[in-house]
Amino acid sequence: MVGAGLSGLVCARELKRQGLTVRLLEARDRWGGRMHGHTSASGLRLDLGGQWVGASHHRLIELLAEFGLRRYPTYYDGQGIFHWRGLTHRAGVEHDFRSSLLFFKPQELDLPAAAVAETLALQLRFAQLVEQVPPQAPWNASNASELDRLSIAAWLQGQGAGELARYSLAWLGRLGGSGGFEPHESSILHLAWTQAVAPQQETPEAWLVEGGVAQLAAQLAGELAEVIQLQAPVAAIEQEGDGGLRLSYGCGEQLQAAAAVVAIPPPLRLGIRFSPALPPDWTALLQRSPMGSMVKMLAIYWEPFWRRQGLNGLGIGNLPTLELCVDSSPPGGPGVLAGFIAGERAWRWQRLGAAERRQAVLNDLVSWWGPEAAEPQELVLHNWNEESWTTGAFTSFLAPGTWTSYGRVWQQAHGRVVWAGTEAASRWPGYFEGAIEAGLAAADQVRQLLGGR
Ligand SMILES: Cc1cc2nc3c(=O)[nH]c(=O)nc-3n(C[C@H](O)[C@H](O)[C@H](O)COP(=O)(O)OP(=O)(O)OC[C@H]3O[C@@H](n4cnc5c(N)ncnc54)[C@H](O)[C@@H]3O)c2cc1C
């Protein structure tokens, strides 16, 4: 097994339960990958990576329950703030995403009625497109080639979309789960596919976990303590004529195995030397699958002061740095706002010095929540683009033209090398749920490969 993120941990546990001898090699000095906990100065457990549990993330919900990890609902009572062209607009949350304007009740937003109507009409046309995309085989959508060669930006232009309508779909690419890419970087087919396999409509941000979801990785790793090796980056996987495999890792160490599961983000697979080499279609697919660009922010306050003003901490809009902010306060605890800097905003932000980075974030928090937001007890900024064993977040995306040219190999094993990792999932790729699905599916494939052994 390569990679001790959630997917690799789940896969290793499954194979071990079936009585197979498993070794789990992890490049970092910690397990969990994008499931990553942090303890604040005041002792609060927070998630620097993923944090939410979705309403239909059944495998994740089951696993949390198995370890006795308790969920609590994300706080959506009261009104959120949509920031648009320098003005704040308060509105309640519309739980039916498709009828919402980026989660808000459109009729409550004090925006020009024509722009709102145009945005809702465009969202509807996009939703119709999503329905035409087969989740398992997006290259079979009608007009797939055309839609795959069309960037999201070009599609929006072709629709004659106005500024607000353009923003709503661009936001979905930058922050809607798949995350971290700009409208010129991916195709409208890819964006539609992300919603076909991981629909925002199914409320992926329904729950949070008391003490942080990262406890799950710690629990799984605890069960696998004797099979995990940390600081063991895998550099080569060679398949030998006798049906065996040789993995080279760490400082020149080697390991013989009957099969290998690679559970790492797609672009990082290019850093492993495979023998025989990956087929050209596979290499081309990986070369066109970069990670999104993403920074996570956590601002901790003495109390969730915004709730006193009837606000629920949901902030969205075209601010210079942050584009999404959500109340992530633990029940009865201090106030916590989680926020994200995505796509081009993240590239610009990461070129600033530390003091300017902090100030840029605080400025946006004040734009949403007023002067009290300027002085958090603690401000944590975690840049996933700087993590060399992840290289971005939330997940990878495909460049225009990639699905229809090379996408067919997406889940195909390479001999006795099987792919896991959230990006290999058919449902909820990019999320924890996808990581679990892909881990279990890989364990199944290994069992079949090893057949009589
Ligand atoms: C900021 C952020 C917010 C997110 N929000 C959510 C959310 O709210 N809800 C949700 O469901 N999902 C969310 N996600 C996505 C979720 O975290 C991921 O989908 C999931 O954790 C991926 O798990 P994985 O095991 O597939 O991959 P990873 O967690 O990336 O694990 C891969 C592991 O492989 C290791 N590795 C890489 N290369 C090698 C190598 N050559 N040799 C050995 N080891 C290697 C890495 O160090 C890593 O530990 C978020 C992610 C981020 C970063």
The ligand as a Gaussian input file, in Angstrom:
#p B3LYP/6-31G(d) Opt

LIG

0 1
 C       -8.625000      22.228000       2.891000
 C       -9.419000      20.984000       2.554000
 C      -10.771000      20.945000       2.818000
 C      -11.518000      19.799000       2.516000
 N      -12.829000      19.726000       2.902000
 C      -13.467000      18.529000       2.853000
 C      -14.680000      18.333000       3.570000
 O      -15.121000      19.227000       4.300000
 N      -15.315000      17.120000       3.451000
 C      -14.789000      16.104000       2.686000
 O      -15.433000      15.041000       2.606000
 N      -13.599000      16.254000       2.060000
 C      -12.913000      17.426000       2.167000
 N      -11.671000      17.559000       1.621000
 C      -11.130000      16.463000       0.811000
 C      -10.645000      15.291000       1.672000
 O       -9.785000      15.783000       2.661000
 C       -9.913000      14.319000       0.748000
 O      -10.785000      13.902000      -0.282000
 C       -9.431000      13.032000       1.444000
 O       -8.856000      13.296000       2.693000
 C       -8.436000      12.343000       0.511000
 O       -7.951000      11.153000       1.108000
 P       -6.968000      10.222000       0.263000
 O       -6.553000       9.138000       1.162000
 O       -7.579000       9.883000      -1.034000
 O       -5.717000      11.144000      -0.126000
 P       -4.639000      11.919000       0.820000
 O       -5.313000      12.351000       2.075000
 O       -4.046000      12.945000      -0.030000
 O       -3.614000      10.791000       1.199000
 C       -2.546000      10.409000       0.354000
 C       -1.352000      10.053000       1.222000
 O       -0.323000       9.583000       0.365000
 C        0.914000      10.092000       0.813000
 N        1.845000      10.044000      -0.320000
 C        1.891000      10.830000      -1.417000
 N        2.859000      10.420000      -2.247000
 C        3.445000       9.341000      -1.682000
 C        4.499000       8.468000      -2.056000
 N        5.162000       8.605000      -3.215000
 N        4.841000       7.464000      -1.220000
 C        4.197000       7.259000      -0.037000
 N        3.188000       8.082000       0.362000
 C        2.808000       9.099000      -0.452000
 C        0.577000      11.475000       1.317000
 O        1.543000      11.963000       2.202000
 C       -0.780000      11.247000       1.960000
 O       -0.656000      10.931000       3.334000
 C      -10.895000      18.696000       1.900000
 C       -9.523000      18.747000       1.624000
 C       -8.781000      19.864000       1.978000
 C       -7.295000      19.859000       1.754000

